[in-house]
Amino acid sequence: MLDYAGGCNNPVVYFKIGEIAAMFDISIRALRLYDKMRLFSPEHADEQTGYRYYAADQLPLLNTILVLKAIGVKLIGIKQLVDHGLDPGQLVNTMKTMKDYWENQIEIAGFNIENIEKIKSAAFSKLEQNEKDGGEPPDAYKMARLVCLENIKTETILSEALWL
């Protein structure tokens, strides 16, 4: 961390790129990418050493970028938001889009969990049946095919019953 005089009474605190990376648990490479995109650039770069220095008052912007990225906003979308000064209307629209996306992901995850439970149940039933019959457990390939066939039969029967 470096202090430079930003006027008589206003010292400016600068952080090196490595310090910023450590503070925000982000790679130096990512910070360089953000600079290249003109998404988040250092306030000062030393021409002699090539060191990049970020001012303390830039840190809230980086935090915002990282939060948006964490909720799934693509960097190009973040850039558009930042370029428009984080316009509240545009931000609301982006948040609605992200909310819809994550609600859809939750629905997909629920469907996948339901299918996992069906597969587990079918596999367990086959194992129990095989143990009663005194046979060896089927190999993985046969087991996977049986589970798929069981699910297809179950879904077909349920579909027919619902449409009757």
C-alpha positions as CSV (number, residue, x, y, z in Angstrom):
1,M,0.0,0.0,0.0
2,L,1.4,3.4,-1.0
3,D,0.4,6.9,0.1
4,Y,0.7,9.7,-2.4
5,A,-0.3,13.3,-1.6
6,G,-3.5,14.0,-3.4
7,G,-3.4,17.6,-2.2
8,C,-2.3,19.1,1.0
9,N,-5.0,17.5,3.2
10,N,-6.1,14.6,1.0
11,P,-3.7,11.8,0.9
12,V,-4.6,9.2,-1.8
13,V,-4.1,5.5,-0.8
14,Y,-2.9,3.3,-3.7
15,F,-2.8,-0.5,-3.7
16,K,-0.6,-2.6,-6.0
17,I,-2.3,-5.2,-8.3
18,G,-1.2,-8.0,-6.0
19,E,-2.6,-6.4,-3.0
20,I,-6.0,-5.9,-4.7
21,A,-5.9,-9.5,-5.9
22,A,-5.2,-10.8,-2.3
23,M,-7.9,-8.5,-0.8
24,F,-10.6,-9.6,-3.2
25,D,-9.4,-13.2,-3.7
26,I,-9.1,-12.7,-7.4
27,S,-6.3,-13.5,-9.8
28,I,-3.9,-10.8,-11.1
29,R,-4.7,-12.2,-14.5
30,A,-8.4,-11.4,-14.0
31,L,-7.6,-7.8,-13.0
32,R,-5.4,-7.4,-16.1
33,L,-8.3,-8.7,-18.2
34,Y,-10.7,-6.2,-16.6
35,D,-8.2,-3.5,-17.4
36,K,-7.8,-4.7,-21.0
37,M,-11.7,-4.6,-21.3
38,R,-11.7,-1.2,-19.7
39,L,-14.0,-2.5,-17.1
40,F,-11.8,-1.8,-14.1
41,S,-8.5,0.0,-14.8
42,P,-5.9,1.2,-12.3
43,E,-5.9,4.8,-11.5
44,H,-2.2,5.0,-12.0
45,A,0.4,3.0,-13.8
46,D,4.1,3.6,-13.4
47,E,5.6,3.9,-16.9
48,Q,9.1,2.9,-15.6
49,T,8.1,-0.3,-13.7
50,G,4.8,-1.1,-15.3
51,Y,3.3,-1.4,-11.8
52,R,-0.5,-0.8,-11.6
53,Y,-1.9,1.2,-8.7
54,Y,-5.5,1.2,-7.7
55,A,-7.0,4.0,-5.5
56,A,-8.9,3.0,-2.4
57,D,-12.0,4.8,-3.8
58,Q,-12.1,2.3,-6.7
59,L,-12.6,-0.7,-4.5
60,P,-16.4,-0.4,-4.3
61,L,-16.6,-0.7,-8.1
62,L,-14.5,-3.8,-8.1
63,N,-16.7,-5.2,-5.3
64,T,-19.8,-4.5,-7.5
65,I,-18.2,-6.2,-10.5
66,L,-17.4,-9.3,-8.5
67,V,-20.9,-9.5,-7.0
68,L,-22.5,-9.2,-10.4
69,K,-20.1,-11.9,-11.7
70,A,-20.9,-14.2,-8.8
71,I,-24.6,-14.1,-9.5
72,G,-23.9,-15.0,-13.1
73,V,-23.9,-11.8,-15.0
74,K,-21.4,-12.1,-18.0
75,L,-18.5,-9.8,-18.1
76,I,-19.8,-8.1,-21.3
77,G,-23.1,-7.4,-19.4
78,I,-21.2,-6.0,-16.4
79,K,-19.2,-3.8,-18.8
80,Q,-22.4,-2.4,-20.3
81,L,-23.8,-1.7,-16.8
82,V,-20.6,0.0,-15.7
83,D,-20.3,2.0,-18.9
84,H,-23.8,3.3,-18.2
85,G,-22.9,4.3,-14.7
86,L,-24.8,1.4,-13.1
87,D,-28.0,2.9,-14.3
88,P,-30.8,1.8,-11.9
89,G,-33.2,0.9,-14.7
90,Q,-30.7,-1.2,-16.5
91,L,-29.6,-2.8,-13.3
92,V,-33.2,-3.7,-12.4
93,N,-33.7,-5.3,-15.9
94,T,-30.4,-7.3,-15.5
95,M,-31.4,-8.4,-12.0
96,K,-34.8,-9.6,-13.3
97,T,-33.1,-11.5,-16.1
98,M,-30.7,-13.1,-13.5
99,K,-33.6,-14.0,-11.2
100,D,-35.5,-15.7,-14.0
101,Y,-32.4,-17.6,-15.0
102,W,-31.7,-18.8,-11.4
103,E,-35.4,-19.7,-10.9
104,N,-35.2,-21.8,-14.1
105,Q,-32.0,-23.5,-12.8
106,I,-33.7,-24.3,-9.5
107,E,-36.6,-25.9,-11.5
108,I,-34.1,-27.9,-13.6
109,A,-32.2,-29.0,-10.4
110,G,-35.5,-30.1,-8.8
111,F,-36.3,-32.2,-11.9
112,N,-32.8,-33.7,-11.8
113,I,-33.1,-34.6,-8.1
114,E,-36.5,-36.2,-8.9
115,N,-34.9,-38.3,-11.6
116,I,-32.0,-39.2,-9.4
117,E,-34.4,-40.5,-6.8
118,K,-36.3,-42.5,-9.4
119,I,-33.1,-44.1,-10.6
120,K,-32.0,-44.9,-7.1
121,S,-35.3,-46.4,-6.3
122,A,-35.4,-48.5,-9.5
123,A,-31.8,-49.6,-8.9
124,F,-32.5,-50.5,-5.3
125,S,-35.6,-52.5,-6.3
126,K,-33.6,-54.5,-8.8
127,L,-30.9,-55.2,-6.3
128,E,-33.4,-56.4,-3.7
129,Q,-35.1,-58.6,-6.3
130,N,-31.8,-60.0,-7.4
131,E,-30.9,-60.8,-3.8
132,K,-34.2,-62.6,-3.3
133,D,-33.6,-64.7,-6.5
134,G,-30.1,-65.6,-5.2
135,G,-28.4,-64.3,-8.3
136,E,-25.3,-62.2,-8.6
137,P,-25.8,-58.5,-8.8
138,P,-26.1,-57.3,-12.5
139,D,-23.2,-55.4,-14.0
140,A,-23.4,-51.6,-14.3
141,Y,-24.3,-51.7,-18.0
142,K,-27.3,-54.0,-17.4
143,M,-28.3,-52.0,-14.3
144,A,-28.3,-48.7,-16.2
145,R,-30.5,-50.2,-19.0
146,L,-32.9,-51.7,-16.4
147,V,-33.2,-48.4,-14.6
148,C,-33.9,-46.6,-17.8
149,L,-36.5,-49.1,-18.9
150,E,-38.1,-49.0,-15.5
151,N,-38.4,-45.2,-15.7
152,I,-39.8,-45.3,-19.2
153,K,-42.4,-47.9,-18.2
154,T,-43.3,-45.9,-15.1
155,E,-43.6,-42.7,-17.1
156,T,-45.6,-44.4,-19.9
157,I,-48.1,-45.9,-17.4
158,L,-48.4,-42.6,-15.5
159,S,-49.0,-40.7,-18.8
160,E,-51.6,-43.2,-19.9
161,A,-53.4,-43.1,-16.6
162,L,-53.4,-39.3,-16.6
163,W,-54.9,-39.1,-20.1
164,L,-57.6,-41.7,-19.5
